Amino acid sequence: MVLTLFITYLYCKNSFTSNQLHSALKLSSKYAKHIYQLVSQWKDKDTTRTYSLDEFKQLLHLKDPKGKEPELFQNISQLKARVLDIAVRQVSEHTDLRIDYTLVKRGRAYDAVCFPIARQQPQQLPIPFEQPAEDARAYTAKQH
């Protein structure tokens, strides 16, 4: 898990995207990690570009581009419940970005997804100065 996050961090660093590694390590969902990496590329804008659902599923490895493997979460309600809702909640709670998602319809079916982005201040850990150093370290360790 840590190796995967480190590789993701290096990939993002090489792609000129700056992530907060500490924030990325708090994400437990693999889809949240991928979506955080994806939206971090657009954090200077108000929203990401609009991704078609096929492209989005390929980016999250939910769909094999060659069609050899079965597609995961074919139903949009499954995709929302098991991927999007969980990932958006985790990214918004644990990182420097507050995101949401918008599903775009084409006709009667959903065709694409985009992510509105807002920056938020990272949570500052309280530092108990009035306690002795050892007690303060123990208190801070318990908070994580």
VEXDREN-2710 file (C-alpha; in Angstrom, 1 decimal):
% VEXDREN-2710
k/r/px/py/pz
1/MET/0.0/0.0/0.0
2/VAL/2.7/2.5/0.9
3/LEU/4.7/1.4/-2.2
4/THR/1.7/2.1/-4.4
5/LEU/1.2/5.6/-2.8
6/PHE/4.9/6.3/-3.2
7/ILE/4.8/5.4/-6.9
8/THR/1.7/7.5/-7.3
9/TYR/3.5/10.4/-5.6
10/LEU/6.5/10.0/-7.9
11/TYR/4.3/9.8/-11.0
12/CYS/2.5/13.0/-9.9
13/LYS/5.7/14.7/-9.1
14/ASN/7.1/13.9/-12.6
15/SER/3.8/15.1/-14.1
16/PHE/4.3/18.5/-12.5
17/THR/1.5/17.9/-10.1
18/SER/2.1/18.6/-6.4
19/ASN/0.2/16.4/-4.0
20/GLN/0.5/16.4/-0.3
21/LEU/1.9/13.0/0.5
22/HIS/0.6/13.0/4.1
23/SER/-2.9/13.7/2.8
24/ALA/-2.6/11.0/0.1
25/LEU/-1.5/8.4/2.7
26/LYS/-4.7/8.9/4.7
27/LEU/-6.9/7.8/1.8
28/SER/-8.0/4.2/2.2
29/SER/-9.9/3.7/-1.0
30/LYS/-7.9/2.9/-4.1
31/TYR/-10.4/4.8/-6.1
32/ALA/-10.0/7.8/-3.8
33/LYS/-6.2/7.7/-4.5
34/HIS/-6.7/7.7/-8.2
35/ILE/-9.3/10.4/-8.2
36/TYR/-7.1/12.6/-5.9
37/GLN/-4.3/12.1/-8.4
38/LEU/-6.7/13.1/-11.2
39/VAL/-8.1/16.2/-9.6
40/SER/-4.8/17.4/-8.3
41/GLN/-3.8/18.0/-11.9
42/TRP/-6.6/20.6/-12.1
43/LYS/-6.4/22.1/-8.6
44/ASP/-5.6/25.6/-10.0
45/LYS/-8.9/25.6/-11.9
46/ASP/-12.5/25.5/-10.6
47/THR/-13.2/22.1/-12.2
48/THR/-11.6/19.2/-14.0
49/ARG/-12.2/18.6/-17.7
50/THR/-15.2/16.4/-18.4
51/TYR/-14.3/12.8/-18.7
52/SER/-16.5/10.4/-20.7
53/LEU/-17.6/7.5/-18.5
54/ASP/-15.6/5.0/-20.6
55/GLU/-12.4/7.1/-20.3
56/PHE/-13.0/7.6/-16.5
57/LYS/-13.5/3.9/-15.9
58/GLN/-10.3/3.2/-17.9
59/LEU/-8.4/5.7/-15.7
60/LEU/-9.6/3.9/-12.6
61/HIS/-8.9/0.5/-14.1
62/LEU/-12.5/-0.4/-13.9
63/LYS/-12.6/-1.2/-17.6
64/ASP/-10.1/-3.0/-19.8
65/PRO/-9.4/-0.9/-22.9
66/LYS/-9.1/-4.1/-25.0
67/GLY/-12.3/-5.6/-23.7
68/LYS/-10.8/-8.8/-22.5
69/GLU/-11.8/-8.4/-18.8
70/PRO/-15.4/-7.8/-17.7
71/GLU/-16.3/-4.2/-16.9
72/LEU/-16.8/-3.4/-13.2
73/PHE/-19.7/-1.3/-12.0
74/GLN/-21.7/-1.2/-15.3
75/ASN/-24.7/0.2/-13.5
76/ILE/-24.4/4.0/-12.7
77/SER/-25.9/3.5/-9.3
78/GLN/-23.2/1.0/-8.4
79/LEU/-20.5/3.4/-9.7
80/LYS/-21.9/6.2/-7.6
81/ALA/-22.3/4.2/-4.4
82/ARG/-19.1/2.1/-4.5
83/VAL/-16.7/4.5/-6.2
84/LEU/-17.7/8.1/-6.5
85/ASP/-19.5/8.8/-3.2
86/ILE/-16.8/7.1/-1.1
87/ALA/-13.8/8.7/-3.0
88/VAL/-15.3/12.2/-3.0
89/ARG/-16.0/11.9/0.8
90/GLN/-12.5/10.7/1.6
91/VAL/-10.7/13.2/-0.7
92/SER/-12.7/16.1/0.8
93/GLU/-12.1/15.0/4.4
94/HIS/-8.5/14.0/4.3
95/THR/-6.8/16.3/1.7
96/ASP/-6.3/19.9/0.8
97/LEU/-9.0/19.7/-1.8
98/ARG/-12.8/19.7/-1.4
99/ILE/-14.3/18.1/-4.5
100/ASP/-17.7/16.9/-5.7
101/TYR/-18.8/15.2/-8.9
102/THR/-21.3/16.0/-11.6
103/LEU/-22.7/13.4/-13.9
104/VAL/-23.5/14.7/-17.4
105/LYS/-26.4/13.2/-19.3
106/ARG/-26.6/12.7/-23.0
107/GLY/-30.2/11.9/-23.8
108/ARG/-31.6/9.6/-21.1
109/ALA/-28.3/8.1/-20.0
110/TYR/-25.3/9.4/-18.1
111/ASP/-22.4/10.0/-20.5
112/ALA/-19.6/11.8/-18.6
113/VAL/-18.3/13.0/-15.2
114/CYS/-16.5/16.1/-14.0
115/PHE/-15.3/17.2/-10.6
116/PRO/-15.7/20.7/-9.3
117/ILE/-12.7/21.6/-7.1
118/ALA/-12.2/24.0/-4.2
119/ARG/-9.1/24.4/-2.1
120/GLN/-9.4/24.1/1.7
121/GLN/-6.9/24.7/4.4
122/PRO/-5.3/21.6/5.8
123/GLN/-6.2/20.8/9.3
124/GLN/-3.7/22.1/11.8
125/LEU/-2.9/19.8/14.6
126/PRO/-3.1/21.3/18.1
127/ILE/0.2/21.6/19.9
128/PRO/-0.2/21.3/23.7
129/PHE/2.6/23.7/24.8
130/GLU/1.6/23.6/28.4
131/GLN/2.3/19.9/28.8
132/PRO/5.8/18.4/29.2
133/ALA/7.5/17.3/25.9
134/GLU/7.0/13.6/26.4
135/ASP/3.3/14.0/27.2
136/ALA/2.9/16.3/24.2
137/ARG/4.4/13.7/21.9
138/ALA/2.2/11.0/23.3
139/TYR/-0.9/13.2/22.8
140/THR/0.1/14.0/19.2
141/ALA/0.7/10.4/18.4
142/LYS/-2.7/9.4/19.7
143/GLN/-4.3/11.9/17.4
144/HIS/-3.0/10.0/14.3
END
